Amino acid sequence: MEKDTRPYIPWQLADDFMTAVFVKLGVPEPDARLCSDVLLESDRRGIESHGCNRFKPIYVDRIRAGILNPVTNITLLKETPTTAVLDAGDGMGMVASKKAMELCIEKARKYGMGMAAVRNSSHYGIAGYWATMATKENMIGITGTNARPSIAPTFGVENMLGTNPLTFGIPTDEAFPFVLDCATSIIQNGKIEYYARIGHDVPAGMVIGRDGAELTDSKQILKDIRSQKAALAPLGGLGELFAGYKGYGYATVVEILSAALQSGLFLKALDGKDEDGNLRPYHLGHFFMAIDTEAFLGAETFKKTCGDILRQLRASEKAPGQSRIYTAGEKEYEIWMERKDKGVPVTAAVQKEFIQMRDEFGLTEFRFPFES
């Protein structure tokens, strides 16, 4: 494996800096701290497509463009003992998501299960952050979100569905929970953005053009997806040979749950543009669920059985040439163990953005290790 030569920023420094930038943009300090933490959690887990790489283009630029409200005014539209529907007012998706999952956990603690839907929201960061909120309470966490259209249906070439993650967090008796956090596309926009930043092509078979051709130029793909000239393949790939219809089906499930439970926008209506082509808020929808394992045969019994399943999977016979089998959440935990004392690695593009924002917002108290 190629050695990572990127410079590292201490976690606290990165957190303080991004929080300070958010505050300069009008985000209240507690909300700014949460948003920064969600971004850094991606980098802690090694999911760099959703970490510091997305700070400026997805959050800073959208606030400045007027399509993301820095102050999140949450409205409770409907509530029952086990469900809730929230309106995020086109504010910070992370802030609305924290409120929603807190409600789910509170309801699950009383009634065994809780579910919430959010409307008029924005990008909510790494989905696993919200699922893990539940695992910390010995609960199963489930979440999903729709997104701007980028996946083509099986046998189609038009971008219709978002990358729509379907995410599960499950508590175990191990040092880390089981967390399955992945898009229902074979690749997600954030990964393509990351490839474009580091100058790598996208592997063939993951993106299709309107003419049916497979595309690989990451920078061009980002432009073509935004102009609806290209689309991502669903999980499984193009066509039916490797069961791409399964990814297409799960992406549709997430779209339905994200939109129909809160009567929100869906598919092409989530492209972030009005009828005249002007930028507008994305009006995304999310759903969250918490299931209290204590409500069944007890949390400790559940976690022990879950851990036994995972340990037996990892101990099963390896394929020739392979030394190890992983379960979901294990690699992310090991990356955190490796990075916790080193800090967050930053690409040249992120270094440039941090310096630019530092200077632009007059945050002269910040100096980064890569500047020496």
N, C-alpha and C positions, 0 to 999 in steps of 0.2 A: 504493500500500500504506500502511495506517495506521501511523503512527510509534509505536514501542514506548516508552511513557513509564514503564514499570516501573523501580524502582530495581534496581541490580546489587550483588551481593555478590562480593567477590574470591574466586576459586576456592579459594585456600588456606584462607581463613577459613571458607568453607562446608564444606570437607573436614574441617578441624580440629573444627568444631562438631558435625557429624553423627557423626564418629568418637567425640567425647567423650560424646555422648548414648548411642551404642551401648555404649560401655564402661560407662557408668553402669547400663545395663540388663543387664550381665553378659556382653556379647560380648567375647571376648579382643581385645586391641588390634590385632594383625595382621589378624584377621578383620574387625574394625570398620572398619579403614582400607580393606580391600578392598570391603566393602559400600558404604561411602561413595563410593568411586571409581566403582563400577558405576552408582550413582544419578547421579553428576555426569556420567558419560559420556553419559547420555541428554540432559542439558541442553547438553553441549558440541555434540551433534549436532542440537540443536533438537527432540528428541523429548521434549517436556516432560511428556507423559502418564506417563512412566516415571521422571522425575527427582525433584527435591526435592518435587514435588507429592505423591509417594507415600511419602515418608519416614515421616511420622507414621501415616497410616491403614493402610498395608500392613505396616510393619515394627514401629514403636514400639508401636502399639496391639495388634498380635497377640502380641508378646512379653509385654506386660503382661497380656493376656487368658489367657496360659498355653497358647496353641495354637501357639507358635513357640519352639523351644528356642534360647536365645542361644548356648549352647556346642554346636558341631556335631561330634558324634562319628561319624566316617565309618567304615563297615565294608566291607571288600572281600569280596564274596560269592563271586565267581568271576572267574577271569582266564585268558586264553589269550594267545599271542603277539600277537594283533591285537585282542582284545576284553577288556572288563571290565564287571562289574556291581557298582555301589556302593549301599550303603544310607546315606542321609543322616541317619537317626535323627530326622526332623522338625526338623532344625536349619536354619541359614541356607542357602537355596538357592544363593546366590552362592559360598559357601565350598565346597560340594560340587561345584558346576559348575567351579570353577577346578581342583580336583583331577582331575575327569573329563577336562577338555580337556587338561590337562597330560599325563595318561596317553595320550590319543589322539595327541598330538604326539610323545611319546616312542616310541610304537609305530610311528607313521608314518615316523619317522626311520630306524627299523630295518628295517621291512618294507614300506614304501610307503603303508600305510593303517592306521588305528586307529579303533576305535569303542567307545564306552562308553554304558551306560545307568545311570540313577540312579533309585532308588526312595525312597519316604518322604521326599520333599523338600518345598520350599516355593517361593514366587515367586522366580525367579532373576534378576529385573531385565531389562534390555534384552538380547534374544537376540543382537544383533549384537556385543556385548562378547565373547562366547565365540567367535563365528565369526572375529572380528578377531584373537583370540589366535593363530589358525592362520595368517592372512595375514601376520602379522609374521615367521613362520618360513618364508615362501614356500610355504605350504600352503593348500589349499582347506579352509575350515571350514564344516561343516554342523551345524545344531542345531535342535531343536524341543522343545516342552514342552506337556503338556496343562494344563488349568486348570479352575476351577470352571465348571459348565455354564452357558452363556449363548447359544449359537447354536442356532437351530432348523433341523432338516433341511429341505431343499427340499420344499415343499408341507406342512410341519408348522408348528406354532405353539409347541411345547414346547421349552424350553431344554434341550438334550441335550449338545452338544459345547462345549468351551472355545474361547476365541479362538485357541488353538493355532497359534502362529507357525511357519512353515517358512522357515528363515533360511540364507542362503548368503553366505559371505565369500570373495572370490577375489582373489588378489594380481595387481597390474598393474605396468607400468613407469611409472605416473603417480605423482603425489604422494599419492594416496589409493587404497585398494582398492575394488573393486566389492563393495558390501554391500547385499544385498536382505534387508531386515528388516521384515516386515510380518505382521499377523495374517491368518488365513484367514476372518475375518469382515469385513464391509464397514466396520465401525467396531469399536473395541475398548473394553472397560470403562474403561481409563485415559483415553481421549479423552472419554468421556461424563463421567467424574469431573471432567476439566479444564473441559469446557463448563459443568458445574454450578457449579464454583468461580467462573467468570467471568460467569455469568448468561446463557449462550447456549443456544438450543434446538438439538436434534439435527435435522439435515435429514431431511425425510420420506423414507420408503422404506428406512430403515436399521434400524428396530426395529418389531417386530410384537407386538400384544397377543394374549391367548388367544382373543379374539373375532375375530381377523384384521385389526383396525384398525391403521393405521400410527401410531406414537407419536412425539412430538417434545419433550415436556417433559423436559429432561435430569435434573432432580432427581427427578421422579416415576419416570422410567425406571429410575434406580438402585435405587429401592425395589421397583419391580415386577419387575426382573430377580432381585433377591435373594429375593423371595417367589414366584418362578416364575410371575408373571403376565404377563411380557413376555420376549421373546427377540430376540437380534440376528439380522440377516439374514446369510447367508454371503457371502463375496466374490462380487460379481456382482449381489447384490440378491435380492429376493423372487421366487420362481417361476423359470421357465425363460427368460423373454424376454431377459434380459441374462446368461444362463448362470450363474445362482446355484448350479446343481448342480456346477459346477467347484470353487467355493469349498467347498461341502459335501463334495465328494470329497477335496480336499486336507486339510481339517480332520480327516476320518476317518483319512487316512493318518497324520497326526501323532498322533492319539489311539492308533492301533494301535502305532506305533513307540515311543511314550512309555510305554505300559502293558504291552504283550505281551512286549517284550524283557526286562523285569524282573519280570513276573508281578505287576503292581501294580493299584491301583484305577483305575476308568475311569468315564466318563460321570457319571451321577447320584451315584455314590459319592464324587465329588470336591466335593460341595457344602459341605463344612466343618461339617456338623452330624451328630450321632448320631441314633438312632431316636427319641429323646425331644426332639429339636430343640435340644439343647445344642451350643455351639461345640466343635469338636475340630480337631486339625491336619488340613491339607488332603491330606497324603500324595500330593503330586504326583509325576509321573514326567518325566524328561528324557532325551533322547538326544543324543549328540555324535559327530562324525566329523571326522577330519583325513586329508587326502590329500596326499601329498608330490609336488609338481610335478616335483621333481628326479628322481623315479623313472620319469618318462616320457621326454621328450626334453630335459630340463633346465629349471631354473626360469627362466633368463633368456629362453629361447626361448618358454616358456609366457607369461610376463609381457608380452613384446613383442607376441605375437599377440593376447592379451587386450586390451592397450592399443589396438592397431590397430582391433579390432572396435568398441571403445567410441568411439574418435575418429571413425570413419566413421559411426556412428550419430548422433553429435552434429552432424556436418557435413552430414547429409542435409537434403533440402528441408523447410523449415518450412511449417506451415499458415498461411493468411492471418491476419495480425494477431499472429502469434507470432514472437518474436525469437530464441528459443533452445530447443534440445532438451537434456534432461538424461539422464544415466545414473545408475543407483543408486549412492548414496554421494557423489555430487558436491555436491548441495545441503547435505548434512550437513557436508561438508568446508568449504564456503564459510561456513556458519554458525559453525563453529569458528574460522575465520580472522577473522571479524567479532567474535567474543565472547572470544577468548583473552586479550586485554588489558583487557577490560571487566568480565568476571566473569559470574556466573549471574544472569539476571533472575528476580525472585521476585514472585509475585502477592500481593495483600493478604492472602489466606487463609494463604499460606505465611509471610508476615511475622508474622502473629499467632501461628501455631504455633511458630515459632522462638523468639519472645519468651516464650511460655508454657512451652516446654520448658527454655529457659535459666533462667528463674526457678524452675521446679519442681525442677530438678536441681541448683540452686545453682552453675551455671556462670557465676559473676559476672565471670570474666575475658573473656567474650565481649561485644562490643558491635558492633551492625550499622550500616552506613551509613544505612539508612532511619530510624534512631532520631534522627538529628540534625535 
